[in-house]
Amino acid sequence: MHFLCISEHWLPRPMRRLRDEMEQMDIDSFSHVPVSSFYGRKSFSRLQDAADCIETYEGGEVDVIILPPEPDALTDEEEFDDENIDDNRVPVDVPGSVEVDFGSDIEEDLNRDSENWNESDEETLANIQRLISTNSKKVCSWKLCEADYKVLKNSVGNGSDERLDDMKRDLNYNPKEIFEKLFSNDVFQLIRDQTILYAQQKNRHDFSVTIDEIKNFIGILLLSGYHKLPQQKMYWSLDEDLGVEIVSKCMSRNRFLEIKKFLHFADNTKIDKKDKMYKLRSLMVLLNKQFRQWGIFHKYLSVDEAMIKYFGHHSSKQFMRGKPVRFGFKDWMLCSSTGYCYAFETYCGKNLENKSESLGLGANVVLSFTEHLENPQDHIIFFDNFFTTLDLVQTLKGKGIHATGTIRDNRQKKCPVESSKIMNKKERGSFDYRFDKNNEILLVKWKDNSVCSIATNYDHVEPCNNFGYCS
């Protein structure tokens, strides 16, 4: 029997008194757990209980481990004889708990199950989870045949067209009134309240602003987006070739700068440190709600990214090489074929909460936007090769959503279409395709200016038409 023990002198005085009182109690009045019920490791609060259990144990060698007390123990003062630190006597009791490992029982259990052992028992948990995820999906069966869909065999519904007609019939407004339907009074009220609150937090209790002033302020910002001048103050210049009369009549320069100084959209005393966009979160949630107040009234939808130019310091700022806007915030957007935005979300880094890590970032973005579709059968959603995977197309098929997207060669799961190298040598308009009968996914590769591949869960190769190209 092996002991990992400490000296009796380390036991605090209150614990010693408690031990003496417990030793005077009738130990036989306690019913001990039979040894036959022990398998593996058993924990005891008293050393004497562990010793009694070991004495009645008929097996082989056992290991005894003495654990330290919990951090909230009465005291952690160590009292022992400095002149006799080599005392190897077994202590009467210990300040912590005692664990007894009945190794022989474990060995017997292993010997008992040795007949059922196989190599898969040594697989790691990560490999087992990966195998389960793989086995739950049907193996691809690519065939050169016409696409035969059974799940999404019906055409897209007309619900979106009906909603679009209803929206046009109800919205008989001019551009200003339509803008105010999107930027409603709730939006301006939020900006006003948070701006005044921030000014008060900065000890400017005399500062006040009205909703009309907030509207004028935002109007000047919108105008400066297309009427650009080298400096902001030049909009109020008295020079004929610089000043903008509509701006100077709307608001004075000092008032504009004062509102700009205190402009705020969130309460700084209620910071959510897990959200990098907490300063704009309230405004973003409100705008997303306003954009979908008439429902989603377009049949053709697109998921893509948009860059917002920004050169300041922020942990969510992105660098996109080769893009027209290289530095700034990257927004995921769900838009219609006409460019109307239904939902947007700023990318703040990896976040897999309530999402499938196996599908990847792009697929999770698409799936999060599809949650806004009240009638998925009325829409067709498109996305580029950053988002597209065969697993995503299959998942959308299971949700009843028609989807098409360009797909990269390394995501095609060994589909036997002609390679891009061979296809690139053919004339423009050449194509090859395969249909996965098990998952009902069609993959098409054709030669345009370059080789392009598309995966879809509802569309067909035929009919083929000729189109002109821009020179």
N, C-alpha and C positions, 0 to 999 in steps of 0.2 A: 504494500500500500504506500503510495507516494503522497506526501503532504507538502503544500505550499503554505506555510504558516508564518505568523508573526508572534512576537513576544506578548505574554499576558500583560506585561507592564504598559503596553500600548493601549489597553482598553481603558476608556475614560471612567472616572469614579462613578458618575450616575449609572453608567451601563453595568458596572460591577455590582452596585446595589440591586439593580433590576435582575441581574443574573442570580444573586444570592436568594432573592425572594422567589424566583422561579424554581430554584433547586429544592426549596422547601415544600413545593407543591407535590401532589401525588401524580407522579409521572405515569403510573399505570392507568390512571383514569382517562388518558388520551388514547384514542384508537389510531394506531399507526397504519399507513397504507401498506398493504402486503407487497413484498419484494417482487412477486410475480407480475405486478402491474407496471414495473419500471422498465422502460425501454429507452436506452440512450442516456440522457443527462437529467438529473433531478436536483432541484434547489431546496435548501433547508435554511430556516432562519436561525437555528441553534446548532452548535457544533455537536452537542450530545445526541440530538436526533439523528444527525448524519452518522455518528459512530454506531448507534444502535442498529441502524439500517444496514450498515456494512457488516456488522457482526452476524446478522441473520442471513446475509447473502451467501448463497452456496456456489456462486459462480467463481470465475477466476479473478484476476487482478483488476482493481478499480483505480481511478484517478480522482483525487480530492483537490478542489480548487477553492481557495478562500478569497472572496472578493472584498474590496474596501467598502466602507459605508457610503451612503448617498451623500451628496454635497450639503444637504440640509440637515445633517446630523447635529446633535447638540453641541459638540465641540470636536475639533480636529487636533487638539493638543496631544503631542506625543510624550508619554511619560514612561521611561524605562531606566534601567540601571546603566549608566554610562561605563561603569567598571566591569560589567558582565554582559557585553553585547553578543557573546558567543553562546548564550544559553539556548540549547536545542530542545528544551522541554516542550511537550505538546501543550498548548494553552487550554484552559478550562472552557473558554468561549472566545468568540471573536466579535469585533465591533460590526462587521458587515454580514454577509450571507455566505453559505457554504454550498458548493455544487459538487455532486458526485457523478462521475461519468462511468457508467457500467459498460465498459468497452466490450466485454465478452458477449453481452446481449446483442450489441450491434453486429458483432461478427457472426453470431448465430443467425440473425435476420438476413445478413448478406449471404451466408451459406444456404439458407433456406430458399432464397430467391435466385440462386445462381443458375438454376436450370432455365429460368425465363430471361436471362440476361442476353442482350445483343449489342451490337456496336452503336446503335442509335442512342443508347443510354448515356454515352459519353458526349453527345452533342451539347454545345453551349446553348443558353437560352436565346441568344440573338439568332443563331442558326435555326433553332426550332421555330421561332416566330416568323422568320423569313420563309421557311418551308410551308408553314400554315398559310401565310399570305399568298404564296405562289400556288399552292394546291387548291385554294378557294376560287381561283380564276381558271377559266377554261383555256386549254392549250390552243394556240392559233393553228388553224387549218386553212392555209392559203391555197386558193384554187383560181385558175384562169377561167372564170365563168361570169355570167351575168349576175349582178347583185340581187339577191332574193332576201328581202327584209320581212321578218315576221313580227318583230316588236313594234317598230316604227313604220309599218306598212301603210298606215293612213296618211293622207296629206295634212299639211299644216292647217290649223283651224283659222277661222276668219274673225275671231274675237277681237284681235288687235285692230283690224280695219274698222270694226264697229265702234270701238272706243275712240279711234282717231276721228271718225265722223262726228261723234257726240261732242268731243272736245272742241272741234272747229265750230260746231253749231252754238256751243255755249260761250265760247271766248270771242266775242265780237268787240275786241278792244284795240286801241292804238298801241304802238310799241311801248310808250311810257306806262300804260296801264298793265300791259303784260309783264313788264319788268317788275312792277310793284306787286304782282301776284307771286312772283318768285322771291323777291326781296320784300317780304311783307312787313307789316308793322311789328310783328314779333321779332324779326331780325333787327330792325332799327332800335326797338326797345331794349333788346339784349345789349347792343353796342352802347347805347346811352347809359344804361344802368351801370355796366361794368366800367365805363370810362369815368363816370362820376365817382364810383367807389375807389378806383385807383388814385384819382386826384386827392381824395380824402386821406387815403393811406399815405400819401406824400405830403400831408399837412397843408393841402390847398383846399380848405373847407369853403372858400368863397367861390370856387369854380363850379360852374353850371353850364349845361348844354341842352339844347332842345332837339327833338327828333328832326325837325326841319333843317337845323344846322348840320346834323349827321348826314342827311340826304344830300345837302349841298356839298359837304366835304367829300362824300363818295363820288358825286358827280364830277368834281374837279379831278379826282384820281382817274376816273374813267376817261375823261377828256385828255389828260396828260399821257394816256397810253397811246393815242394815235396822233396827237399834236405835241410833238416833243420839242423841248427847248434845252439848251446846254445847262441851264441852272434853274432850280425851282423858283427862285425869287423873280425870274424874268417874266413870269406870267402876270406879275403886277407892275411891270416896268412902264414908265411913262413914254418910252421911246415908241415911235410909230411902228417900227419894224420888229419890235419884240413883244410889247404888251398884248394881252388877250383881254379884250373889253368884257366879254361875258364872264370871265373869272373874277376880274376886279369888282364888277358890279354885284356878283353873287356873294363874295365874302372878302374881308380884308386880309392882307397877308399875315398880320400879327395874330388874328383870330384863327386862321388856318394852321399856323405853326403851334398855337396853344392847344388846339384840339389834337393835332398830330402828336404832341408831346405826351398827352395822357390817354391816347386811344388804347383801349383794352377790350378783351373779349372773355376774360375769365377772372375769377377771384384768386388772387395770389395766396390767400390764406388757406385754400383748399386744393393744394397741389397734389396731383396723383403722380408719384415718382415713377410708376410703372409705365406711364403714358408719355412718350416724348412730345406729343402734340397736344398736351393738356391745355396750353394757352389758347388753342383754336378749336378744341374738341366741341365745345358747346355750339359754336358757330357752324362747324362742319355737320354736326348731327341735325341742326335745324335746317340747313340748306338742302341736305339729302332728303329730308322729309318734304320740303317744299317742291323739289324737282319731281317727286312722284305723287303729287297731290291729285293728279288726274289718272293715276295708274300708269302702266306701261302700254302705250298706244301705238308702238311700231312693231312690225313683224320681224324685221331684220335688225339684229343687235350685234354689237361688236365689243369685245373686251380688249383693251390695249393700255399702254402706258403713256403718260404725258409728263413733260418736264416743265417745272416752274423755275425760271432763272433766279438764282440767289447766290451771292458771293460772300455772305457773312459767315459767321461761325455757328454751326449747329450740328449735333450728333447725327441727325437724319439727312444731312446734305449728301448728295450722291454725285459721282463723276461718271459720265457716260461717254466713253471714247467713240468718236466718229459721229456723234449726234449734233444737230444744229445748236442745241442748248446743252453744253457739256456739264455745267455746274448748276446744281439746284436741287429742289425737292422732286421726287418721282411720285406721281400719283397714278394709282390704278383707276381706270374709268370704265363704266358701262355706258355705252352711247348707242344711239340709233344710227341708221344709215344716212340720215340727214345731219348728224352731228349733235343732236340734242343729248345732253348728259342726264342720265337717270340716277347714277350713283358714282361716288368717287371716294377714294381712301388713300391717304398718304402713306407711303412705305417707310416704316420706322425700324426695319431690321427684322431678323428672324423671329417669328412668333407662331408657334405650333399649337396654341391653345385651341382645343376642340377641333383640331384639323388632323388630317392623315399625313404623317411624315413620309409614308411610302410613295405618295403621289407627287410630291415635290411642291415648290413654292408656286410656280405658275399655275398648276392645276388647282391648288387650294384657293388662289385668287378667283379663278373662274367659278368654282363651286360656291364661294362665299357670295358672289354676285347673283348666281342663279336662285338664291334664297329669296330674292325680291320678286321673282316671277310668280304671280298668283295663279296664272294659267299657262304652265310651261308648254302645252301643246299648241299654243298660238304663236310661238316665236321660233326663229332660227338664229342661232348664235354662232359667231365667227371669231376666230382668234389666230394669232400668228404662231411661228414655230417656237417662240419662247415658252408658250403655255401648253402646246399640244403634246400629248402622249396618247398612246393607244389605250392605256388604262383610263385616262380622263374621258376619252370619247366613249368608252364602254360604260363608265359610270354615269355619264349624261344620258346614255341610252336607257339605263335602268331607271332614271328619273323622268323618262318620257320627253326629253329635250332634244330637238334636232340640232346637230352641231357639225361644223366643218372647220378644219384648221390646217394650215401648212405644217409639215412635220419634218424634223431633221432626220438624216440618214441613220444616225446612231440610236434612234428611238423606234425603229420600225420592226424590231423583234424578228430579224432574219427573214423578212418578207422577200420572196424570190423574184421581185421585179428587177428589171435590168439596172445595172449599177449606173451611178451618175457619170462615171468615166466613159462608159460606152454610150450612154444617152447623149452626152455632150457632143459627140461626133456626128450625130444625126441631124437632119434638117429640122428647122423650126416647125412645130406642130406635131412631131412624133410623140407617141405616148405608150405607156405600158401600165397594166393594172393587175391587181389580184384582189380577190374577195375572201375574207375570213368567214367561213360558214359557221363556225362555232360561236364567235362573238358578234357576227353580223357587222363587220367593219370593212369598208372599201378603201383601198389605198391606191392612188393614181400618181404616176410620175410622168411628167412630160417636159419637152424641151421648148422653152420660151427664149428670152434673151439669155437665160441660164436654166439649169435644170431645177425644176420645182416639184415638190411632193406634197400631196394633200391626203388627209384622212377624213372620212365622213361616216356617219352612222345612219344616213337616210338617202343620200343622193346616188345618181347613176352616172355611168360614162356616156351613155347615149341620151339624147342625140348630140352629135358633134356639128358645130357650125363654124364658119369662117368669120374672122373679125379683122378689121384693119388696124394697123399699128401707126402710132404717131412717129413722125420722122424727127 
